[in-house]
Amino acid sequence: MKALEGIKILDFTHVQSGPTCTQLLAWLGADVIKVERPGIGDITRGQLVDIPDVDSLYFTMLNSNKRSITLDTKNETGKEILIRLIKSCDVLVENFAPGALDRMGFPWERIQELNPRITYASVKGFGPGPYEDCKVYENVAQCTGGAASTTGFDDGPPLVTGAQIGDSGTGLNLAFGIVAALFQRVTSGRGQRVQAAMQDGVLNLARVKLRDQQRLAHGPLTEYPVNTDVDETPRAGNASGGGQPGWAVRTKGGGPNDYIYVIIQPPGWANYMELCGRPELVDDPEWSTPAARLPKLDKCFKIIEEWTLTKTKREAMDILNARDIPCGPILSMKEIADEPALRNTGTVVEVDHPTRGKYLTVGMPVKLSDSEAKVQSSPLLGEHTEEILLDVLGLSREEVNAAWNSGALGEPAAKTID
Ligand SMILES: CC(C)(COP(=O)(O)OP(=O)(O)OC[C@H]1O[C@@H](n2cnc3c(N)ncnc32)[C@H](O)[C@@H]1OP(=O)(O)O)[C@@H](O)C(=O)NCCC(=O)NCCS
């Protein structure tokens, strides 16, 4: 038994934000029925292709544990099937461009009328306001949510981050909203509308920078090693956004990721200085307190770097942690892929795909003791079309054949069962 077993999700999502959400729900045991346009499917199936005629890793890494049905929802028979799916499912999730589902003939009012118990969950780029009709991709959200203006070095341009905080971050928010709506339905008996805007999701993750914006009204941000005599939260390189100073320092090796991120907590100073061969700075009032160190953090990290350059990043991690000093090596994706501990916990998983063969993907990032998330392959386009029509909707063989003939399911050549 899994946490969401018995819950049916009508999954109208595509690209990354929506699929992130429904993949999490699938890992929790929900039956996720991915509705895709006949012949085309989720556009990411054919984007960033590494092996010809095989679903891309972009797609396979976002759609595991789902079933796929091809359905033209602009075809009359397709609309009838969609109505039956809406009546049979607990949740409808979509991240179309604003208004697309309305244009299809399915605004929230109609969906609610068809099935008062359904939760209708959407990702959009922006919430209500001047930009509500705009299409949005990841980096647009990173820029409009405040993250890009605070990422990078103060003498360079704004930067986006590789972590997909706009797409995957918002998908995570949506999943949380859906689970809460399902919980409320237990007492209310009704579904509800759940909306997550990517701008809001990014800002929520960048809250410490909104904190800093307000602190600027009371003077410079002394913990940042850049000019903060400014009126907007500055870009501060690798400086920590928290209360303890940190920086990425070089380690032995000279490779692009031979760095370790080190943090100077007040009790750690003595340990650092002993390791660095500078015991005289432990009690020197010019260096011994956080306030004394603030104006010369660059010098503090230089001293630490002279020591870290004599160690590999893994050696430095072990030595510093043995002294209770928080730090983290900069791990490349190559190193992450090979990390045995991440394989053991199911955070990185090897999956077998029918046409791709074995590939690596991410697993459930939250572990539930009574609901193990076993990652399976993503579906082929329309792989479960007939199965869903017959088993979920209870259509007869004749009705399924009629649906094929109407063109609602795509080319009859795509039929999987005779
Ligand atoms: C991501 C995004 C920019 C892509 O835009 P897009 O490629 O133009 O795709 P759309 O979502 O507009 O959908 C395209 C069309 O396909 C149609 N379509 C999708 N599935 C269909 C199906 N099964 N049958 C028939 N038509 C279908 C839609 O109805 C829409 O038609 P319309 O424009 O006539 O209304 C846009 O969907 C978006 O802004 N989404 C919300 C924010 C978001 O999630 N962004 C991040 C994505 S990771």
The ligand as a MOL file (V3000), in Angstrom:
LIG
                    3D

  0  0  0     0  0            999 V3000
M  V30 BEGIN CTAB
M  V30 COUNTS 48 50 0 0 0
M  V30 BEGIN ATOM
M  V30 1 C 5.3820 26.0470 -21.3650 0
M  V30 2 C 4.6100 26.8800 -22.3430 0
M  V30 3 C 5.3480 28.2160 -22.5870 0
M  V30 4 C 4.4930 26.1140 -23.6730 0
M  V30 5 O 3.6630 26.8070 -24.5470 0
M  V30 6 P 3.1440 26.0950 -25.8850 0
M  V30 7 O 4.2180 25.2360 -26.4450 0
M  V30 8 O 2.6060 27.1470 -26.7760 0
M  V30 9 O 2.0180 25.0860 -25.3800 0
M  V30 10 P 0.5450 25.4070 -24.8320 0
M  V30 11 O 0.5330 25.1150 -23.3930 0
M  V30 12 O 0.0970 26.7790 -25.2020 0
M  V30 13 O -0.3590 24.3530 -25.6430 0
M  V30 14 C -0.3520 24.4120 -27.0330 0
M  V30 15 C -1.6810 24.0160 -27.6340 0
M  V30 16 O -1.7710 22.5790 -27.6350 0
M  V30 17 C -3.0820 22.2170 -27.3250 0
M  V30 18 N -3.1130 20.8460 -26.8050 0
M  V30 19 C -2.3610 20.3370 -25.8030 0
M  V30 20 N -2.7020 19.0470 -25.5970 0
M  V30 21 C -3.6610 18.7430 -26.4850 0
M  V30 22 C -4.4010 17.5550 -26.7760 0
M  V30 23 N -4.2090 16.4270 -26.0920 0
M  V30 24 N -5.3080 17.6010 -27.7720 0
M  V30 25 C -5.5250 18.7320 -28.4790 0
M  V30 26 N -4.8580 19.8900 -28.2440 0
M  V30 27 C -3.9410 19.8900 -27.2660 0
M  V30 28 C -3.4960 23.2440 -26.3060 0
M  V30 29 O -4.8950 23.2450 -26.1620 0
M  V30 30 C -2.9400 24.5060 -26.9050 0
M  V30 31 O -3.8270 24.9480 -27.9320 0
M  V30 32 P -4.3190 26.4810 -28.0830 0
M  V30 33 O -3.0630 27.2870 -28.1580 0
M  V30 34 O -5.1120 26.4380 -29.3370 0
M  V30 35 O -5.1120 26.8200 -26.8880 0
M  V30 36 C 3.1810 27.1640 -21.8150 0
M  V30 37 O 2.4820 25.9440 -21.7340 0
M  V30 38 C 3.1500 27.8330 -20.4510 0
M  V30 39 O 3.4230 29.0280 -20.3020 0
M  V30 40 N 2.7740 27.0980 -19.4170 0
M  V30 41 C 2.5520 27.5970 -18.0800 0
M  V30 42 C 3.8490 27.8580 -17.3580 0
M  V30 43 C 4.7330 26.6620 -17.3440 0
M  V30 44 O 4.3990 25.6140 -16.8360 0
M  V30 45 N 5.9610 26.8820 -17.8390 0
M  V30 46 C 7.0400 25.9730 -17.6430 0
M  V30 47 C 7.0540 24.8190 -18.4880 0
M  V30 48 S 8.3250 23.7880 -17.8890 0
M  V30 END ATOM
M  V30 BEGIN BOND
M  V30 1 1 1 2
M  V30 2 1 2 3
M  V30 3 1 2 4
M  V30 4 1 2 36
M  V30 5 1 4 5
M  V30 6 1 5 6
M  V30 7 2 6 7
M  V30 8 1 6 8
M  V30 9 1 6 9
M  V30 10 1 9 10
M  V30 11 2 10 11
M  V30 12 1 10 12
M  V30 13 1 10 13
M  V30 14 1 13 14
M  V30 15 1 14 15
M  V30 16 1 15 16
M  V30 17 1 15 30
M  V30 18 1 16 17
M  V30 19 1 17 18
M  V30 20 1 17 28
M  V30 21 1 18 19
M  V30 22 1 18 27
M  V30 23 2 19 20
M  V30 24 1 20 21
M  V30 25 1 21 22
M  V30 26 2 21 27
M  V30 27 1 22 23
M  V30 28 2 22 24
M  V30 29 1 24 25
M  V30 30 2 25 26
M  V30 31 1 26 27
M  V30 32 1 28 29
M  V30 33 1 28 30
M  V30 34 1 30 31
M  V30 35 1 31 32
M  V30 36 2 32 33
M  V30 37 1 32 34
M  V30 38 1 32 35
M  V30 39 1 36 37
M  V30 40 1 36 38
M  V30 41 2 38 39
M  V30 42 1 38 40
M  V30 43 1 40 41
M  V30 44 1 41 42
M  V30 45 1 42 43
M  V30 46 2 43 44
M  V30 47 1 43 45
M  V30 48 1 45 46
M  V30 49 1 46 47
M  V30 50 1 47 48
M  V30 END BOND
M  V30 END CTAB
M  END
